[in-house]
Amino acid sequence: MLTMLAEGEARKGPPLPAMMGVERKSRAENALLPSRTTLFLEGFSRSPQYRVLEGCVATSQTLTDGRRQIIDLVGPGRLVGLGFGDRNRYSAETLGLTRLEPVAEPLSPGDLEASLGEMLARSQALAMLLGRKTAPERVASALLDLAGQFGRPARQQKRGAVTFHLFPTRTDLADWLGLTVETVSRCFTRLKKAGLIDFQHSDRVTLLEPLHLARVAAGDRPLS
């Protein structure tokens, strides 16, 4: 369980063992990390910035009683570790085999503006999702987001179908969407029965009707 440090209590000690391999490699080359590798922890001294080249990174905050809120799932091309101040405002860990590239600081004004703009837009979308969307709308929104980051055209499926590797587990999705694991699983089943998605394995999802799924996510189409 992670504990959020109070203001002024940021840890100044050496990196944790799970972080040391990342920092050593990042000085000279890209780092290929296994699933569930901790990149940095909330409340610790500010960590370097990385760009995700392959795989997925989950960023999160955790309450003192262990309840976790995943803030974002970060895919290829996006930055991890962007922030201000002398300590981390969130934790980050890999979901699946992930390759990271160190990013020199400071960022150029253009890159910084683009990255902050994306972060703000995604934070606003998450606030709307958590505050107003139903469970099916939340799961549909998540699947569309992940398909946009990790998807590719689905073979042997109708035109427009998209398939992707589902890096987060059902528990990860529940912590991202503010739902229980059971509710996430029920929504997957309902979306499959409605003919909007398909999955033969828990970590591989195909969006059969992305446009119809987008209507569910937007609240324009109730899920029967």
C-alpha positions as CSV (number, residue, x, y, z in Angstrom):
1,M,0.0,0.0,0.0
2,L,1.3,3.4,-0.9
3,T,0.9,6.3,1.4
4,M,0.6,9.9,0.2
5,L,3.2,12.1,1.8
6,A,2.1,15.3,3.3
7,E,3.5,18.6,2.0
8,G,7.1,19.0,3.0
9,E,7.6,15.3,3.5
10,A,8.9,14.3,0.1
11,R,11.4,11.5,0.3
12,K,14.9,12.5,-0.7
13,G,16.5,9.1,-0.4
14,P,17.9,6.8,-3.1
15,P,15.6,5.3,-5.8
16,L,13.7,2.1,-5.0
17,P,15.1,-1.2,-6.4
18,A,12.3,-1.4,-9.0
19,M,13.3,2.1,-10.2
20,M,17.1,1.7,-10.3
21,G,17.2,-0.3,-13.5
22,V,15.2,2.3,-15.3
23,E,17.4,5.1,-14.2
24,R,20.7,3.4,-15.0
25,K,19.6,2.4,-18.5
26,S,17.9,5.7,-19.3
27,R,21.2,7.6,-19.3
28,A,22.4,5.8,-22.4
29,E,19.7,3.7,-24.1
30,N,16.0,2.8,-24.2
31,A,14.8,0.6,-21.4
32,L,12.7,-2.5,-22.0
33,L,10.8,-3.3,-18.8
34,P,8.6,-6.2,-17.7
35,S,5.0,-5.9,-16.7
36,R,4.3,-4.3,-13.2
37,T,7.6,-2.5,-13.0
38,T,7.3,0.6,-10.8
39,L,8.8,3.6,-12.5
40,F,8.3,6.0,-9.7
41,L,6.1,6.6,-6.6
42,E,3.8,9.3,-5.5
43,G,5.4,11.6,-2.9
44,F,9.0,10.7,-3.8
45,S,11.6,13.0,-5.2
46,R,10.8,14.0,-8.8
47,S,11.7,11.4,-11.4
48,P,12.9,11.8,-14.9
49,Q,10.5,12.0,-17.9
50,Y,10.1,9.1,-20.3
51,R,8.4,8.6,-23.7
52,V,6.5,5.4,-24.1
53,L,7.7,3.6,-27.3
54,E,5.9,0.3,-26.8
55,G,3.5,-1.1,-24.2
56,C,1.5,0.8,-21.6
57,V,2.1,2.7,-18.4
58,A,-0.6,3.3,-15.7
59,T,-0.4,6.5,-13.7
60,S,-2.3,6.6,-10.4
61,Q,-2.8,8.1,-7.0
62,T,-3.6,6.1,-3.8
63,L,-5.3,6.9,-0.6
64,T,-3.9,5.9,2.8
65,D,-6.3,3.0,3.1
66,G,-5.2,1.5,-0.3
67,R,-7.9,2.8,-2.6
68,R,-6.4,3.5,-6.0
69,Q,-7.5,5.8,-8.7
70,I,-5.8,5.3,-12.1
71,I,-5.4,8.7,-13.6
72,D,-4.4,7.7,-17.1
73,L,-3.2,4.8,-19.2
74,V,-0.4,6.0,-21.4
75,G,0.4,4.4,-24.8
76,P,3.1,4.8,-27.4
77,G,4.3,8.3,-28.3
78,R,3.1,9.9,-25.0
79,L,5.1,11.2,-22.0
80,V,5.3,9.8,-18.5
81,G,6.6,11.9,-15.6
82,L,5.5,15.3,-16.8
83,G,4.9,17.6,-13.8
84,F,6.1,20.5,-11.7
85,G,7.7,20.8,-8.3
86,D,10.3,18.6,-6.6
87,R,8.3,15.5,-6.0
88,N,6.0,13.1,-7.9
89,R,2.3,13.9,-7.8
90,Y,1.4,10.3,-8.9
91,S,2.8,6.8,-9.2
92,A,3.6,5.0,-12.5
93,E,4.0,1.3,-13.4
94,T,4.2,-0.7,-16.6
95,L,1.3,-2.8,-17.8
96,G,2.8,-5.5,-20.0
97,L,6.2,-5.5,-21.6
98,T,7.1,-1.8,-22.1
99,R,9.9,0.1,-23.8
100,L,10.7,3.6,-22.6
101,E,12.8,6.4,-24.0
102,P,14.4,9.0,-21.8
103,V,13.4,12.6,-22.6
104,A,15.8,15.5,-22.1
105,E,14.6,18.3,-19.9
106,P,13.4,20.9,-20.3
107,L,11.0,20.2,-23.1
108,S,10.8,22.6,-25.9
109,P,7.9,25.2,-25.5
110,G,6.0,23.5,-28.3
111,D,6.3,20.0,-26.9
112,L,5.5,21.3,-23.4
113,E,2.4,23.1,-24.6
114,A,1.2,20.0,-26.6
115,S,1.8,17.6,-23.7
116,L,0.1,19.8,-21.1
117,G,-2.8,20.4,-23.4
118,E,-3.3,16.7,-23.9
119,M,-3.0,16.1,-20.1
120,L,-5.7,18.7,-19.4
121,A,-8.0,17.4,-22.1
122,R,-7.8,13.9,-20.8
123,S,-8.2,15.0,-17.2
124,Q,-11.4,16.9,-18.2
125,A,-12.7,13.8,-20.0
126,L,-12.0,11.6,-17.0
127,A,-13.9,14.1,-14.7
128,M,-16.9,13.9,-17.0
129,L,-16.7,10.1,-17.1
130,L,-16.5,9.7,-13.3
131,G,-19.1,12.4,-12.6
132,R,-21.8,11.8,-15.1
133,K,-21.5,8.6,-17.2
134,T,-23.2,5.3,-16.5
135,A,-21.2,2.1,-16.1
136,P,-21.7,1.0,-19.8
137,E,-20.9,4.5,-21.0
138,R,-17.6,4.4,-18.9
139,V,-16.6,1.0,-20.3
140,A,-17.4,2.0,-23.8
141,S,-15.4,5.2,-23.4
142,A,-12.4,3.3,-22.1
143,L,-12.5,0.7,-24.9
144,L,-12.6,3.5,-27.5
145,D,-9.7,5.3,-25.8
146,L,-7.6,2.2,-25.7
147,A,-8.4,1.3,-29.3
148,G,-7.2,4.7,-30.3
149,Q,-3.9,4.2,-28.5
150,F,-3.2,0.5,-29.3
151,G,-5.6,-0.5,-32.0
152,R,-5.0,-1.9,-35.5
153,P,-7.5,-3.0,-38.2
154,A,-9.0,-6.3,-37.3
155,R,-8.5,-9.1,-39.8
156,Q,-11.3,-11.4,-40.8
157,Q,-13.8,-8.9,-39.4
158,K,-16.1,-6.4,-41.0
159,R,-14.7,-3.2,-42.4
160,G,-14.0,-0.6,-39.7
161,A,-13.4,-3.2,-36.9
162,V,-10.4,-2.5,-34.7
163,T,-8.6,-5.0,-32.5
164,F,-6.1,-4.3,-29.7
165,H,-4.2,-5.9,-26.8
166,L,-5.9,-5.0,-23.6
167,F,-3.0,-4.1,-21.3
168,P,-5.1,-3.3,-18.1
169,T,-6.7,-6.1,-16.2
170,R,-10.3,-5.9,-15.1
171,T,-9.1,-4.6,-11.8
172,D,-7.1,-1.9,-13.5
173,L,-10.1,-0.9,-15.5
174,A,-12.2,-0.8,-12.4
175,D,-9.7,1.5,-10.7
176,W,-9.6,3.7,-13.8
177,L,-13.4,3.9,-14.3
178,G,-14.6,4.1,-10.7
179,L,-16.4,0.8,-10.9
180,T,-16.2,-2.6,-9.3
181,V,-14.5,-5.5,-11.1
182,E,-17.8,-7.3,-11.3
183,T,-19.5,-4.3,-13.0
184,V,-16.7,-4.0,-15.5
185,S,-17.0,-7.7,-16.4
186,R,-20.8,-7.4,-16.7
187,C,-20.4,-4.4,-19.0
188,F,-18.0,-6.4,-21.2
189,T,-20.5,-9.2,-21.5
190,R,-23.4,-6.8,-22.3
191,L,-21.4,-5.1,-25.0
192,K,-20.4,-8.4,-26.5
193,K,-24.1,-9.6,-26.5
194,A,-25.1,-6.4,-28.2
195,G,-22.6,-7.2,-31.0
196,L,-20.5,-4.1,-30.4
197,I,-17.3,-5.9,-29.2
198,D,-15.8,-9.4,-29.3
199,F,-13.2,-11.1,-27.1
200,Q,-12.0,-14.7,-27.0
201,H,-9.3,-14.0,-24.4
202,S,-9.3,-11.5,-21.5
203,D,-6.4,-9.5,-23.0
204,R,-7.5,-9.2,-26.7
205,V,-10.5,-7.1,-27.6
206,T,-12.1,-6.3,-31.0
207,L,-14.4,-3.4,-31.6
208,L,-16.9,-4.7,-34.1
209,E,-19.0,-1.5,-34.3
210,P,-16.8,1.5,-33.3
211,L,-19.3,4.1,-34.4
212,H,-22.2,2.5,-32.4
213,L,-19.9,2.0,-29.4
214,A,-19.1,5.8,-29.6
215,R,-22.8,6.5,-29.4
216,V,-23.0,4.4,-26.3
217,A,-20.0,6.2,-24.8
218,A,-21.6,9.6,-25.6
219,G,-24.9,8.7,-24.1
220,D,-26.7,8.8,-27.4
221,R,-27.6,5.1,-27.5
222,P,-28.7,3.1,-24.4
223,L,-27.3,-0.4,-24.1
224,S,-30.1,-2.9,-24.2
